[in-house]
Amino acid sequence: MTLATALFLGFIVVQRLAELVIARRNTSKLMAAGAREVGAGHYPVMVALHASWVVALLIFGFDQAIHAGWLVLYVLLQIARVWILSTLGSRWTTRIIVTDTPLVASGPFRVLPHPNYALVVAEIIVAPMVLGLWGVAAVFTLLNALMLRHRIAAEDAALRP
């Protein structure tokens, strides 16, 4: 494994673990303030899907070289991630949490109805391609599309007045 590959894979692992910590903290605060969770039944499937994606990257990407063009695109996606998460602030979570407050309509939410989901779709394609893993990108894009179809329907239904 090259140092660049190790750093890239390490970044993904640390980032995903940090997101789980942040999401748990934000979820707890939102629930304590009277929010409610909807569509919780799919959550274990989503976590398993994303964990499997990371494991696939680690297993199949272990001895792969970094493809610079894809890495640049991945870095741009991380900039978009910061924009999305900073726009949502303490409302960002990995669960579908509904509050009585107005929906966020600033930042990337002015342009896309579900910018975080669009980002995750792109990451599931781009991160494996950084390592030349087109098979991992294809399989997990399909699985993620199936999961997101259910998740977005549940979220949209919960947010309808």
Secondary structure, 3 states (H helix, E strand, C coil): CCHHHHHHHHHHHHHHHHHHHHHHHHHHHHHHCCCEECCHHHHHHHHHHHHHHHHHHHHHHCCCCCCHHHHHHHHHHHHHHHHHHHHHHHHCCCCCEECCCCCCCCHHHHCCCCHHHHHHHHHHHHHHHHCCCHHHHHHHHHHHHHHHHHHHHHHHHHHCC
